[in-house]
Amino acid sequence: MDECTESSIYTLSILFSIQNYSTDDLIKIHNKIFEDLIEIKKKTYDIIEGALKNLGEAKNKNQEKSTERNNKKENEHYIG
């Protein structure tokens, strides 16, 4: 089965499944799905923002540790 046929069958199956719904019901379903997608988008942004914040904090900690190690090596060099 080619892609066009698959797409047509899929579209027909959707149309067949919604034939018993009124226009108002379909609009309500559409709006609910749209609202859900907006909520998912917000949650995704929150997750990404949190991950980037954690990544930045981890990077800063690694830089601090690296600086401490370098300072310790320099101090040992001057002492020794």
mmCIF file as gemmi writes it, N, C-alpha and C atoms, coordinates in Angstrom:
data_model
loop_
_atom_site.group_PDB
_atom_site.id
_atom_site.type_symbol
_atom_site.label_atom_id
_atom_site.label_alt_id
_atom_site.label_comp_id
_atom_site.label_asym_id
_atom_site.label_entity_id
_atom_site.label_seq_id
_atom_site.pdbx_PDB_ins_code
_atom_site.Cartn_x
_atom_site.Cartn_y
_atom_site.Cartn_z
_atom_site.occupancy
_atom_site.B_iso_or_equiv
_atom_site.pdbx_formal_charge
_atom_site.auth_seq_id
_atom_site.auth_asym_id
_atom_site.pdbx_PDB_model_num
ATOM 1 N N . MET Axp A 1 ? 0.853 -1.17 0 1 0 ? 1 A 1
ATOM 2 C CA . MET Axp A 1 ? 0 0 0 1 0 ? 1 A 1
ATOM 3 C C . MET Axp A 1 ? 0.904 1.241 0 1 0 ? 1 A 1
ATOM 4 N N . ASP Axp A 2 ? 0.608 2.171 -0.91 1 0 ? 2 A 1
ATOM 5 C CA . ASP Axp A 2 ? 1.445 3.367 -0.995 1 0 ? 2 A 1
ATOM 6 C C . ASP Axp A 2 ? 1.024 4.416 0.039 1 0 ? 2 A 1
ATOM 7 N N . GLU Axp A 3 ? 1.827 5.442 0.153 1 0 ? 3 A 1
ATOM 8 C CA . GLU Axp A 3 ? 1.614 6.472 1.177 1 0 ? 3 A 1
ATOM 9 C C . GLU Axp A 3 ? 0.298 7.218 0.974 1 0 ? 3 A 1
ATOM 10 N N . CYS Axp A 4 ? -0.048 7.481 -0.281 1 0 ? 4 A 1
ATOM 11 C CA . CYS Axp A 4 ? -1.293 8.201 -0.581 1 0 ? 4 A 1
ATOM 12 C C . CYS Axp A 4 ? -2.509 7.386 -0.133 1 0 ? 4 A 1
ATOM 13 N N . THR Axp A 5 ? -2.478 6.092 -0.409 1 0 ? 5 A 1
ATOM 14 C CA . THR Axp A 5 ? -3.584 5.219 -0.014 1 0 ? 5 A 1
ATOM 15 C C . THR Axp A 5 ? -3.687 5.149 1.501 1 0 ? 5 A 1
ATOM 16 N N . GLU Axp A 6 ? -2.546 5 2.173 1 0 ? 6 A 1
ATOM 17 C CA . GLU Axp A 6 ? -2.541 4.958 3.636 1 0 ? 6 A 1
ATOM 18 C C . GLU Axp A 6 ? -3.113 6.241 4.225 1 0 ? 6 A 1
ATOM 19 N N . SER Axp A 7 ? -2.701 7.37 3.664 1 0 ? 7 A 1
ATOM 20 C CA . SER Axp A 7 ? -3.181 8.66 4.143 1 0 ? 7 A 1
ATOM 21 C C . SER Axp A 7 ? -4.685 8.794 3.926 1 0 ? 7 A 1
ATOM 22 N N . SER Axp A 8 ? -5.152 8.348 2.771 1 0 ? 8 A 1
ATOM 23 C CA . SER Axp A 8 ? -6.588 8.414 2.469 1 0 ? 8 A 1
ATOM 24 C C . SER Axp A 8 ? -7.39 7.536 3.42 1 0 ? 8 A 1
ATOM 25 N N . ILE Axp A 9 ? -6.903 6.338 3.671 1 0 ? 9 A 1
ATOM 26 C CA . ILE Axp A 9 ? -7.593 5.423 4.588 1 0 ? 9 A 1
ATOM 27 C C . ILE Axp A 9 ? -7.62 6.013 5.995 1 0 ? 9 A 1
ATOM 28 N N . TYR Axp A 10 ? -6.507 6.585 6.41 1 0 ? 10 A 1
ATOM 29 C CA . TYR Axp A 10 ? -6.434 7.209 7.736 1 0 ? 10 A 1
ATOM 30 C C . TYR Axp A 10 ? -7.441 8.352 7.843 1 0 ? 10 A 1
ATOM 31 N N . THR Axp A 11 ? -7.474 9.214 6.816 1 0 ? 11 A 1
ATOM 32 C CA . THR Axp A 11 ? -8.41 10.34 6.809 1 0 ? 11 A 1
ATOM 33 C C . THR Axp A 11 ? -9.855 9.851 6.83 1 0 ? 11 A 1
ATOM 34 N N . LEU Axp A 12 ? -10.15 8.842 6.028 1 0 ? 12 A 1
ATOM 35 C CA . LEU Axp A 12 ? -11.507 8.293 6.001 1 0 ? 12 A 1
ATOM 36 C C . LEU Axp A 12 ? -11.887 7.681 7.344 1 0 ? 12 A 1
ATOM 37 N N . SER Axp A 13 ? -10.935 7.023 7.994 1 0 ? 13 A 1
ATOM 38 C CA . SER Axp A 13 ? -11.24 6.425 9.299 1 0 ? 13 A 1
ATOM 39 C C . SER Axp A 13 ? -11.55 7.503 10.333 1 0 ? 13 A 1
ATOM 40 N N . ILE Axp A 14 ? -10.823 8.615 10.258 1 0 ? 14 A 1
ATOM 41 C CA . ILE Axp A 14 ? -11.108 9.733 11.165 1 0 ? 14 A 1
ATOM 42 C C . ILE Axp A 14 ? -12.489 10.309 10.875 1 0 ? 14 A 1
ATOM 43 N N . LEU Axp A 15 ? -12.763 10.54 9.604 1 0 ? 15 A 1
ATOM 44 C CA . LEU Axp A 15 ? -14.073 11.091 9.238 1 0 ? 15 A 1
ATOM 45 C C . LEU Axp A 15 ? -15.202 10.159 9.653 1 0 ? 15 A 1
ATOM 46 N N . PHE Axp A 16 ? -14.983 8.866 9.478 1 0 ? 16 A 1
ATOM 47 C CA . PHE Axp A 16 ? -16.001 7.894 9.861 1 0 ? 16 A 1
ATOM 48 C C . PHE Axp A 16 ? -16.222 7.907 11.375 1 0 ? 16 A 1
ATOM 49 N N . SER Axp A 17 ? -15.133 8.051 12.129 1 0 ? 17 A 1
ATOM 50 C CA . SER Axp A 17 ? -15.254 8.013 13.591 1 0 ? 17 A 1
ATOM 51 C C . SER Axp A 17 ? -15.914 9.259 14.163 1 0 ? 17 A 1
ATOM 52 N N . ILE Axp A 18 ? -15.885 10.366 13.432 1 0 ? 18 A 1
ATOM 53 C CA . ILE Axp A 18 ? -16.478 11.606 13.954 1 0 ? 18 A 1
ATOM 54 C C . ILE Axp A 18 ? -17.847 11.911 13.36 1 0 ? 18 A 1
ATOM 55 N N . GLN Axp A 19 ? -18.366 11.031 12.54 1 0 ? 19 A 1
ATOM 56 C CA . GLN Axp A 19 ? -19.619 11.338 11.845 1 0 ? 19 A 1
ATOM 57 C C . GLN Axp A 19 ? -20.811 11.503 12.788 1 0 ? 19 A 1
ATOM 58 N N . ASN Axp A 20 ? -20.744 10.928 13.969 1 0 ? 20 A 1
ATOM 59 C CA . ASN Axp A 20 ? -21.866 11.026 14.904 1 0 ? 20 A 1
ATOM 60 C C . ASN Axp A 20 ? -21.776 12.241 15.824 1 0 ? 20 A 1
ATOM 61 N N . TYR Axp A 21 ? -20.721 13.03 15.673 1 0 ? 21 A 1
ATOM 62 C CA . TYR Axp A 21 ? -20.56 14.221 16.507 1 0 ? 21 A 1
ATOM 63 C C . TYR Axp A 21 ? -21.162 15.441 15.814 1 0 ? 21 A 1
ATOM 64 N N . SER Axp A 22 ? -21.702 16.331 16.621 1 0 ? 22 A 1
ATOM 65 C CA . SER Axp A 22 ? -22.201 17.593 16.068 1 0 ? 22 A 1
ATOM 66 C C . SER Axp A 22 ? -21.025 18.537 15.84 1 0 ? 22 A 1
ATOM 67 N N . THR Axp A 23 ? -21.281 19.583 15.091 1 0 ? 23 A 1
ATOM 68 C CA . THR Axp A 23 ? -20.242 20.578 14.841 1 0 ? 23 A 1
ATOM 69 C C . THR Axp A 23 ? -19.778 21.203 16.156 1 0 ? 23 A 1
ATOM 70 N N . ASP Axp A 24 ? -20.719 21.495 17.029 1 0 ? 24 A 1
ATOM 71 C CA . ASP Axp A 24 ? -20.366 22.078 18.334 1 0 ? 24 A 1
ATOM 72 C C . ASP Axp A 24 ? -19.481 21.14 19.149 1 0 ? 24 A 1
ATOM 73 N N . ASP Axp A 25 ? -19.815 19.848 19.121 1 0 ? 25 A 1
ATOM 74 C CA . ASP Axp A 25 ? -18.994 18.87 19.846 1 0 ? 25 A 1
ATOM 75 C C . ASP Axp A 25 ? -17.578 18.826 19.285 1 0 ? 25 A 1
ATOM 76 N N . LEU Axp A 26 ? -17.474 18.846 17.961 1 0 ? 26 A 1
ATOM 77 C CA . LEU Axp A 26 ? -16.148 18.796 17.33 1 0 ? 26 A 1
ATOM 78 C C . LEU Axp A 26 ? -15.34 20.048 17.656 1 0 ? 26 A 1
ATOM 79 N N . ILE Axp A 27 ? -16.005 21.186 17.706 1 0 ? 27 A 1
ATOM 80 C CA . ILE Axp A 27 ? -15.315 22.428 18.078 1 0 ? 27 A 1
ATOM 81 C C . ILE Axp A 27 ? -14.838 22.349 19.524 1 0 ? 27 A 1
ATOM 82 N N . LYS Axp A 28 ? -15.673 21.822 20.412 1 0 ? 28 A 1
ATOM 83 C CA . LYS Axp A 28 ? -15.28 21.658 21.817 1 0 ? 28 A 1
ATOM 84 C C . LYS Axp A 28 ? -14.09 20.712 21.946 1 0 ? 28 A 1
ATOM 85 N N . ILE Axp A 29 ? -14.131 19.609 21.199 1 0 ? 29 A 1
ATOM 86 C CA . ILE Axp A 29 ? -13.017 18.651 21.22 1 0 ? 29 A 1
ATOM 87 C C . ILE Axp A 29 ? -11.747 19.324 20.725 1 0 ? 29 A 1
ATOM 88 N N . HIS Axp A 30 ? -11.868 20.065 19.627 1 0 ? 30 A 1
ATOM 89 C CA . HIS Axp A 30 ? -10.716 20.772 19.063 1 0 ? 30 A 1
ATOM 90 C C . HIS Axp A 30 ? -10.134 21.752 20.079 1 0 ? 30 A 1
ATOM 91 N N . ASN Axp A 31 ? -11 22.537 20.702 1 0 ? 31 A 1
ATOM 92 C CA . ASN Axp A 31 ? -10.536 23.525 21.683 1 0 ? 31 A 1
ATOM 93 C C . ASN Axp A 31 ? -9.875 22.862 22.886 1 0 ? 31 A 1
ATOM 94 N N . LYS Axp A 32 ? -10.433 21.746 23.341 1 0 ? 32 A 1
ATOM 95 C CA . LYS Axp A 32 ? -9.853 21.018 24.476 1 0 ? 32 A 1
ATOM 96 C C . LYS Axp A 32 ? -8.464 20.489 24.117 1 0 ? 32 A 1
ATOM 97 N N . ILE Axp A 33 ? -8.346 19.923 22.929 1 0 ? 33 A 1
ATOM 98 C CA . ILE Axp A 33 ? -7.04 19.42 22.48 1 0 ? 33 A 1
ATOM 99 C C . ILE Axp A 33 ? -6.047 20.573 22.393 1 0 ? 33 A 1
ATOM 100 N N . PHE Axp A 34 ? -6.494 21.702 21.853 1 0 ? 34 A 1
ATOM 101 C CA . PHE Axp A 34 ? -5.627 22.867 21.729 1 0 ? 34 A 1
ATOM 102 C C . PHE Axp A 34 ? -5.162 23.35 23.104 1 0 ? 34 A 1
ATOM 103 N N . GLU Axp A 35 ? -6.08 23.412 24.07 1 0 ? 35 A 1
ATOM 104 C CA . GLU Axp A 35 ? -5.721 23.81 25.439 1 0 ? 35 A 1
ATOM 105 C C . GLU Axp A 35 ? -4.728 22.824 26.053 1 0 ? 35 A 1
ATOM 106 N N . ASP Axp A 36 ? -4.961 21.535 25.821 1 0 ? 36 A 1
ATOM 107 C CA . ASP Axp A 36 ? -4.043 20.513 26.342 1 0 ? 36 A 1
ATOM 108 C C . ASP Axp A 36 ? -2.652 20.671 25.743 1 0 ? 36 A 1
ATOM 109 N N . LEU Axp A 37 ? -2.599 20.975 24.445 1 0 ? 37 A 1
ATOM 110 C CA . LEU Axp A 37 ? -1.298 21.162 23.793 1 0 ? 37 A 1
ATOM 111 C C . LEU Axp A 37 ? -0.562 22.373 24.361 1 0 ? 37 A 1
ATOM 112 N N . ILE Axp A 38 ? -1.295 23.434 24.645 1 0 ? 38 A 1
ATOM 113 C CA . ILE Axp A 38 ? -0.677 24.621 25.252 1 0 ? 38 A 1
ATOM 114 C C . ILE Axp A 38 ? -0.112 24.271 26.626 1 0 ? 38 A 1
ATOM 115 N N . GLU Axp A 39 ? -0.867 23.499 27.404 1 0 ? 39 A 1
ATOM 116 C CA . GLU Axp A 39 ? -0.407 23.086 28.738 1 0 ? 39 A 1
ATOM 117 C C . GLU Axp A 39 ? 0.837 22.198 28.635 1 0 ? 39 A 1
ATOM 118 N N . ILE Axp A 40 ? 0.83 21.286 27.679 1 0 ? 40 A 1
ATOM 119 C CA . ILE Axp A 40 ? 1.992 20.411 27.464 1 0 ? 40 A 1
ATOM 120 C C . ILE Axp A 40 ? 3.205 21.252 27.078 1 0 ? 40 A 1
ATOM 121 N N . LYS Axp A 41 ? 2.986 22.247 26.223 1 0 ? 41 A 1
ATOM 122 C CA . LYS Axp A 41 ? 4.075 23.131 25.803 1 0 ? 41 A 1
ATOM 123 C C . LYS Axp A 41 ? 4.66 23.874 27.006 1 0 ? 41 A 1
ATOM 124 N N . LYS Axp A 42 ? 3.786 24.392 27.882 1 0 ? 42 A 1
ATOM 125 C CA . LYS Axp A 42 ? 4.256 25.098 29.079 1 0 ? 42 A 1
ATOM 126 C C . LYS Axp A 42 ? 5.069 24.17 29.981 1 0 ? 42 A 1
ATOM 127 N N . LYS Axp A 43 ? 4.559 22.954 30.188 1 0 ? 43 A 1
ATOM 128 C CA . LYS Axp A 43 ? 5.272 21.999 31.039 1 0 ? 43 A 1
ATOM 129 C C . LYS Axp A 43 ? 6.618 21.625 30.43 1 0 ? 43 A 1
ATOM 130 N N . THR Axp A 44 ? 6.643 21.471 29.113 1 0 ? 44 A 1
ATOM 131 C CA . THR Axp A 44 ? 7.898 21.143 28.431 1 0 ? 44 A 1
ATOM 132 C C . THR Axp A 44 ? 8.912 22.265 28.619 1 0 ? 44 A 1
ATOM 133 N N . TYR Axp A 45 ? 8.468 23.514 28.454 1 0 ? 45 A 1
ATOM 134 C CA . TYR Axp A 45 ? 9.361 24.651 28.671 1 0 ? 45 A 1
ATOM 135 C C . TYR Axp A 45 ? 9.869 24.686 30.109 1 0 ? 45 A 1
ATOM 136 N N . ASP Axp A 46 ? 8.995 24.393 31.073 1 0 ? 46 A 1
ATOM 137 C CA . ASP Axp A 46 ? 9.415 24.363 32.479 1 0 ? 46 A 1
ATOM 138 C C . ASP Axp A 46 ? 10.48 23.295 32.713 1 0 ? 46 A 1
ATOM 139 N N . ILE Axp A 47 ? 10.283 22.126 32.105 1 0 ? 47 A 1
ATOM 140 C CA . ILE Axp A 47 ? 11.254 21.034 32.247 1 0 ? 47 A 1
ATOM 141 C C . ILE Axp A 47 ? 12.589 21.436 31.636 1 0 ? 47 A 1
ATOM 142 N N . ILE Axp A 48 ? 12.538 22.011 30.436 1 0 ? 48 A 1
ATOM 143 C CA . ILE Axp A 48 ? 13.772 22.422 29.756 1 0 ? 48 A 1
ATOM 144 C C . ILE Axp A 48 ? 14.467 23.527 30.544 1 0 ? 48 A 1
ATOM 145 N N . GLU Axp A 49 ? 13.682 24.49 31.03 1 0 ? 49 A 1
ATOM 146 C CA . GLU Axp A 49 ? 14.256 25.581 31.818 1 0 ? 49 A 1
ATOM 147 C C . GLU Axp A 49 ? 14.946 25.044 33.074 1 0 ? 49 A 1
ATOM 148 N N . GLY Axp A 50 ? 14.289 24.096 33.757 1 0 ? 50 A 1
ATOM 149 C CA . GLY Axp A 50 ? 14.883 23.492 34.949 1 0 ? 50 A 1
ATOM 150 C C . GLY Axp A 50 ? 16.15 22.724 34.627 1 0 ? 50 A 1
ATOM 151 N N . ALA Axp A 51 ? 16.121 21.998 33.515 1 0 ? 51 A 1
ATOM 152 C CA . ALA Axp A 51 ? 17.303 21.228 33.12 1 0 ? 51 A 1
ATOM 153 C C . ALA Axp A 51 ? 18.465 22.157 32.79 1 0 ? 51 A 1
ATOM 154 N N . LEU Axp A 52 ? 18.188 23.237 32.074 1 0 ? 52 A 1
ATOM 155 C CA . LEU Axp A 52 ? 19.253 24.185 31.735 1 0 ? 52 A 1
ATOM 156 C C . LEU Axp A 52 ? 19.796 24.877 32.981 1 0 ? 52 A 1
ATOM 157 N N . LYS Axp A 53 ? 18.908 25.179 33.923 1 0 ? 53 A 1
ATOM 158 C CA . LYS Axp A 53 ? 19.351 25.791 35.18 1 0 ? 53 A 1
ATOM 159 C C . LYS Axp A 53 ? 20.266 24.833 35.933 1 0 ? 53 A 1
ATOM 160 N N . ASN Axp A 54 ? 19.856 23.561 36.029 1 0 ? 54 A 1
ATOM 161 C CA . ASN Axp A 54 ? 20.68 22.558 36.708 1 0 ? 54 A 1
ATOM 162 C C . ASN Axp A 54 ? 22.015 22.374 36.001 1 0 ? 54 A 1
ATOM 163 N N . LEU Axp A 55 ? 21.98 22.393 34.677 1 0 ? 55 A 1
ATOM 164 C CA . LEU Axp A 55 ? 23.212 22.256 33.904 1 0 ? 55 A 1
ATOM 165 C C . LEU Axp A 55 ? 24.146 23.426 34.177 1 0 ? 55 A 1
ATOM 166 N N . GLY Axp A 56 ? 23.578 24.634 34.229 1 0 ? 56 A 1
ATOM 167 C CA . GLY Axp A 56 ? 24.384 25.824 34.52 1 0 ? 56 A 1
ATOM 168 C C . GLY Axp A 56 ? 24.985 25.768 35.908 1 0 ? 56 A 1
ATOM 169 N N . GLU Axp A 57 ? 24.192 25.318 36.883 1 0 ? 57 A 1
ATOM 170 C CA . GLU Axp A 57 ? 24.699 25.194 38.256 1 0 ? 57 A 1
ATOM 171 C C . GLU Axp A 57 ? 25.81 24.156 38.336 1 0 ? 57 A 1
ATOM 172 N N . ALA Axp A 58 ? 25.635 23.042 37.637 1 0 ? 58 A 1
ATOM 173 C CA . ALA Axp A 58 ? 26.665 21.997 37.637 1 0 ? 58 A 1
ATOM 174 C C . ALA Axp A 58 ? 27.941 22.518 36.984 1 0 ? 58 A 1
ATOM 175 N N . LYS Axp A 59 ? 27.78 23.273 35.91 1 0 ? 59 A 1
ATOM 176 C CA . LYS Axp A 59 ? 28.946 23.838 35.224 1 0 ? 59 A 1
ATOM 177 C C . LYS Axp A 59 ? 29.685 24.805 36.146 1 0 ? 59 A 1
ATOM 178 N N . ASN Axp A 60 ? 28.932 25.637 36.864 1 0 ? 60 A 1
ATOM 179 C CA . ASN Axp A 60 ? 29.556 26.581 37.798 1 0 ? 60 A 1
ATOM 180 C C . ASN Axp A 60 ? 30.303 25.853 38.91 1 0 ? 60 A 1
ATOM 181 N N . LYS Axp A 61 ? 29.709 24.78 39.44 1 0 ? 61 A 1
ATOM 182 C CA . LYS Axp A 61 ? 30.376 24.002 40.491 1 0 ? 61 A 1
ATOM 183 C C . LYS Axp A 61 ? 31.664 23.384 39.964 1 0 ? 61 A 1
ATOM 184 N N . ASN Axp A 62 ? 31.614 22.858 38.739 1 0 ? 62 A 1
ATOM 185 C CA . ASN Axp A 62 ? 32.817 22.266 38.15 1 0 ? 62 A 1
ATOM 186 C C . ASN Axp A 62 ? 33.9 23.321 37.958 1 0 ? 62 A 1
ATOM 187 N N . GLN Axp A 63 ? 33.493 24.524 37.541 1 0 ? 63 A 1
ATOM 188 C CA . GLN Axp A 63 ? 34.474 25.597 37.374 1 0 ? 63 A 1
ATOM 189 C C . GLN Axp A 63 ? 35.079 25.992 38.713 1 0 ? 63 A 1
ATOM 190 N N . GLU Axp A 64 ? 34.25 26.04 39.755 1 0 ? 64 A 1
ATOM 191 C CA . GLU Axp A 64 ? 34.755 26.374 41.091 1 0 ? 64 A 1
ATOM 192 C C . GLU Axp A 64 ? 35.752 25.327 41.57 1 0 ? 64 A 1
ATOM 193 N N . LYS Axp A 65 ? 35.424 24.045 41.381 1 0 ? 65 A 1
ATOM 194 C CA . LYS Axp A 65 ? 36.328 22.968 41.796 1 0 ? 65 A 1
ATOM 195 C C . LYS Axp A 65 ? 37.632 23.033 41.016 1 0 ? 65 A 1
ATOM 196 N N . SER Axp A 66 ? 37.528 23.318 39.725 1 0 ? 66 A 1
ATOM 197 C CA . SER Axp A 66 ? 38.725 23.42 38.899 1 0 ? 66 A 1
ATOM 198 C C . SER Axp A 66 ? 39.604 24.573 39.369 1 0 ? 66 A 1
ATOM 199 N N . THR Axp A 67 ? 38.987 25.694 39.692 1 0 ? 67 A 1
ATOM 200 C CA . THR Axp A 67 ? 39.735 26.851 40.195 1 0 ? 67 A 1
ATOM 201 C C . THR Axp A 67 ? 40.406 26.52 41.519 1 0 ? 67 A 1
ATOM 202 N N . GLU Axp A 68 ? 39.678 25.834 42.4 1 0 ? 68 A 1
ATOM 203 C CA . GLU Axp A 68 ? 40.253 25.431 43.691 1 0 ? 68 A 1
ATOM 204 C C . GLU Axp A 68 ? 41.454 24.511 43.488 1 0 ? 68 A 1
ATOM 205 N N . ARG Axp A 69 ? 41.338 23.551 42.567 1 0 ? 69 A 1
ATOM 206 C CA . ARG Axp A 69 ? 42.461 22.63 42.297 1 0 ? 69 A 1
ATOM 207 C C . ARG Axp A 69 ? 43.659 23.393 41.753 1 0 ? 69 A 1
ATOM 208 N N . ASN Axp A 70 ? 43.396 24.325 40.84 1 0 ? 70 A 1
ATOM 209 C CA . ASN Axp A 70 ? 44.491 25.107 40.261 1 0 ? 70 A 1
ATOM 210 C C . ASN Axp A 70 ? 45.166 25.973 41.321 1 0 ? 70 A 1
ATOM 211 N N . ASN Axp A 71 ? 44.36 26.576 42.184 1 0 ? 71 A 1
ATOM 212 C CA . ASN Axp A 71 ? 44.93 27.398 43.261 1 0 ? 71 A 1
ATOM 213 C C . ASN Axp A 71 ? 45.758 26.545 44.21 1 0 ? 71 A 1
ATOM 214 N N . LYS Axp A 72 ? 45.264 25.36 44.514 1 0 ? 72 A 1
ATOM 215 C CA . LYS Axp A 72 ? 45.984 24.458 45.412 1 0 ? 72 A 1
ATOM 216 C C . LYS Axp A 72 ? 47.32 24.055 44.788 1 0 ? 72 A 1
ATOM 217 N N . LYS Axp A 73 ? 47.309 23.757 43.482 1 0 ? 73 A 1
ATOM 218 C CA . LYS Axp A 73 ? 48.551 23.381 42.795 1 0 ? 73 A 1
ATOM 219 C C . LYS Axp A 73 ? 49.547 24.537 42.807 1 0 ? 73 A 1
ATOM 220 N N . GLU Axp A 74 ? 49.041 25.753 42.573 1 0 ? 74 A 1
ATOM 221 C CA . GLU Axp A 74 ? 49.927 26.916 42.587 1 0 ? 74 A 1
ATOM 222 C C . GLU Axp A 74 ? 50.516 27.132 43.978 1 0 ? 74 A 1
ATOM 223 N N . ASN Axp A 75 ? 49.694 26.973 45.007 1 0 ? 75 A 1
ATOM 224 C CA . ASN Axp A 75 ? 50.179 27.136 46.382 1 0 ? 75 A 1
ATOM 225 C C . ASN Axp A 75 ? 51.223 26.079 46.715 1 0 ? 75 A 1
ATOM 226 N N . GLU Axp A 76 ? 50.992 24.842 46.289 1 0 ? 76 A 1
ATOM 227 C CA . GLU Axp A 76 ? 51.956 23.764 46.536 1 0 ? 76 A 1
ATOM 228 C C . GLU Axp A 76 ? 53.261 24.045 45.813 1 0 ? 76 A 1
ATOM 229 N N . HIS Axp A 77 ? 53.158 24.619 44.614 1 0 ? 77 A 1
ATOM 230 C CA . HIS Axp A 77 ? 54.353 24.935 43.84 1 0 ? 77 A 1
ATOM 231 C C . HIS Axp A 77 ? 55.201 25.987 44.565 1 0 ? 77 A 1
ATOM 232 N N . TYR Axp A 78 ? 54.535 26.999 45.107 1 0 ? 78 A 1
ATOM 233 C CA . TYR Axp A 78 ? 55.266 28.052 45.805 1 0 ? 78 A 1
ATOM 234 C C . TYR Axp A 78 ? 55.806 27.574 47.152 1 0 ? 78 A 1
ATOM 235 N N . ILE Axp A 79 ? 55.053 26.696 47.818 1 0 ? 79 A 1
ATOM 236 C CA . ILE Axp A 79 ? 55.483 26.192 49.122 1 0 ? 79 A 1
ATOM 237 C C . ILE Axp A 79 ? 56.618 25.192 48.949 1 0 ? 79 A 1
ATOM 238 N N . GLY Axp A 80 ? 56.448 24.301 47.955 1 0 ? 80 A 1
ATOM 239 C CA . GLY Axp A 80 ? 57.405 23.217 47.775 1 0 ? 80 A 1
ATOM 240 C C . GLY Axp A 80 ? 58.565 23.653 46.994 1 0 ? 80 A 1
